Amino acid sequence: MHNFLFGIYPYIAITVMILGSIIRYDSDPFSWKSKSSQILRRRQFVIGSVLFHVGVLVIFFGHLVGLLTPVVVFDTLGISHGAKQVLAMAAGGIAGVMALVGGGMLLHRRLTDPRVRAHSSLADNGILILLLAQLVLGLMTILVSVQHLDGHEMLLLMSWAQGIAYFQAGAADHITGVHWLFKLHIFLGLTIFLLFPFTRLVHMISAPVRYLWRPGYQIVRTKRHPAK
């Protein structure tokens, strides 16, 4: 089961995320949106959205760089494993609290405002709850990491992530002995990847680059000729 969850399930989740997103964009492009409700309770939305998105982006790119950068790069730069772990804990902790507070505000707004609740689907609320649970697990792992600052467990997680990314056999073996909180954090993260193409999260990969060259005006309706 361990080998399946951490050696096979990652490829299932990533494959579904990529192929599912492509199929959805090709077959149902009009659903490719965040379904914003920002005109309702705008103040709470803006504050919560900024905190949540900034925090999540910092966490995402921090994980991407921290887990997939070869260890030799940090060694060459003279960054010790302990220093990298402390940096990850500090930056991840601050970003995690920001995202958790912002996400909590967004969820409170969705559940307590009747108009926003009517605009929300089960998938909208469900994926937000999963993201908040993932943030809580991430912050809880800091409590585990602070008990040993030698960076050993972090190296095991890096070895696992790079083993998965480079299709190395036995990648799951690297994290056999890590704390269960890390394993649950990884599993829930992979599950969010799996659900990605079926939720509003797809808007994350749609950078609005066409805004740079689109005309300064937009036609929102056609001019109809009066009936004769």
N, C-alpha and C positions, 0 to 999 in steps of 0.2 A: 504493500500500500504506500509506503514511503517513496519507493522508486516511482510509482505511478504519479503520486501527487506532485513530486518535485523533479521528476525526470521526463515524464510524458505529458502530464497535464499542461505544463507551460507551453508546449508546442500546439496542443489542442486549442488553448485559449487564444494564443497569438494568431493562429491560422483562422479561427472563427472571426476574430477582430478584423483582420485584414480583408478576407474574402467577403465577410458580411457587410463591411463598410462599402466595398466596391459595388456589391450587388444592390445595396440600398440606394446608393447615389445614382446608379444607372437605372434602376427600376422605379424608384419613388423619390425623385429629387426634391419635390415640394415638401417632403417631410424632413428635409435636411436643414433643421433650424433649431434654435434654442427655445422657441415659443415664449419670448420675453413677456413679462407682465409688469414691466417697470413703471407703467403709468399708474399702477395701483400701489399705494403706500410707498411712494417713491423714495422718501428719505431713508427708511429702513432698508429698502432694496439696494440703494446706492452704497451705503456704508457696508452692509453685509456682503454685497457682491465684490467690492474692491478688496476687502479683507480676505475673503474666501479665494478669489482668483489669484491675487498676489501670493498668498501663502501656498496654494497648490502648485503654482508655477515654480516657485523656489524649491519646493519639495521634489517635484518631478525632475527638474534638471539637476538638482543635487544628487538624487538617486542615480540618474543616468550617468553623470560624470563620476560619482564616487564608486559605483559598482562596476562600471565597464572600463574604467581607465586601468591599464595594466599596472601591477604593483611596481614594476621596474621604473615607471615614470615618476612615481612619488619618491622612490629611493634615489633616483637621479637628481631630483629637485631638492633633496635633503629634507623631505617631510617625513618625519617618523610616523609609525603606525599609531602610536598613542596620540600624537598631535592631530593627525587626521581624524581620529575618533572623537576627540574633544571638539574639533571644528564642526564635525558632522552633528554632534549632539547639540551644540550651541545654535548653529544655523537652523538645523531641523526643528529644534525645540521652539525657537521663536516663530518660524514660519508655520509650524504645526498649530501653535496656539492661535495665531492670526487666522488661519484657515478654519479652525474649529469654532472660534467665536463668530466669524463671518457666516459659516455654514449653519451654525445654530440660529443666527438671526434670520437667515433665509428660510430655514425649516419652520421656525416659529411663525413667520409671516405666512407661509403656505398653509399651515394647519389652523391658524386662528382667524385669518381674514376670510369671510365667506366668499368674497368675489375672487380672491386669489385661489382659494381652495377649489372653487368651481372651474377655474381655468387650468388646474393641475390634474394630471393623470396619475394612476397608480404607479406607473413606471417613473414619473418625475419624482414623486415622493420617495419611492423605494430606492432609487439610485442615490439620492441625496443622503438617505439614512445609511446606506452602505458606505458612502464616502466618509461620513462622520464617524462611523464605527472604525473605518480604516485609520482615520486620524487619531482616534483614541488609542488604538493598538500601537500605532507608531510612537506616540508619546509615552506609552507604557514601556516600550522597549528601551527608552532612555533610562528608566529606573533600573533596568537590568544591566545596561552597558556601563552605568556609573559605578557599578560594583567591581569592575575590572577594566582599567584604562590602558591595558597593554595592546589593545587592538587585535587580539587573537581571533575573537569571534567575528569581528568585522572582516578579517582576511578570509575566513571560511565563507562568509556571505559573498564576498567579491569573487572567490574561486567558483562558487556555484553559479552566480550570474554570468560570469565569463564562459563557464563551461556550457551553459545553455545557449548563449549567444553564438559561440563558435562550434556548436554541435559536437562537443566532446563527450565521449562515453563516460558513464559513471559520475556525472555532474551532481546527482542527488546525494552521493556519498559524502560530499564535502560538508553538508549541513545535518548529517545524522545526529550529531551530539549537541547542536545548538539549542538554546532555550525554546520552549514551546511557543512563547509569544512571538518570536521571530518567524517560526513556521506558520502560525496562524496569520500573521501579517502578510507573509508571502502568498499564502493560499487565497486570502480575501482579495489581495491585489490582482492575482491572476483571474479570479472570478469577475472582478470589475472589467478586466480586459475582455473576458468572454461575453459579458453583457453589453459592452461598448456599442456595437452597431445597432442595437435594438432600443437605444435610449437617446435622450437629447444630447448626450456627451459627444456625438459625432461632430457638433459644430466646432469642437476644439481644433479639428484639423482642416478647417476652412478659413485660411487667412484671407482677408478681404483685399487682395492685391489689385483686383480690377478697379477698385476705387481710385487708383492712381492715374488711370488714363480714361476713365469713363467721361462722357460729356457732362458739362456743368448743369444741364437740365435733365429732367426725367419726364417721360410721358406716362401719366398715370391713367388716362382714359382717352378714348378716341373721340374725335370731333365728328358728331353725326350730323348729316344733312337733314333739314326738316322734311317731313313727309310731304309729298306732292298730292 
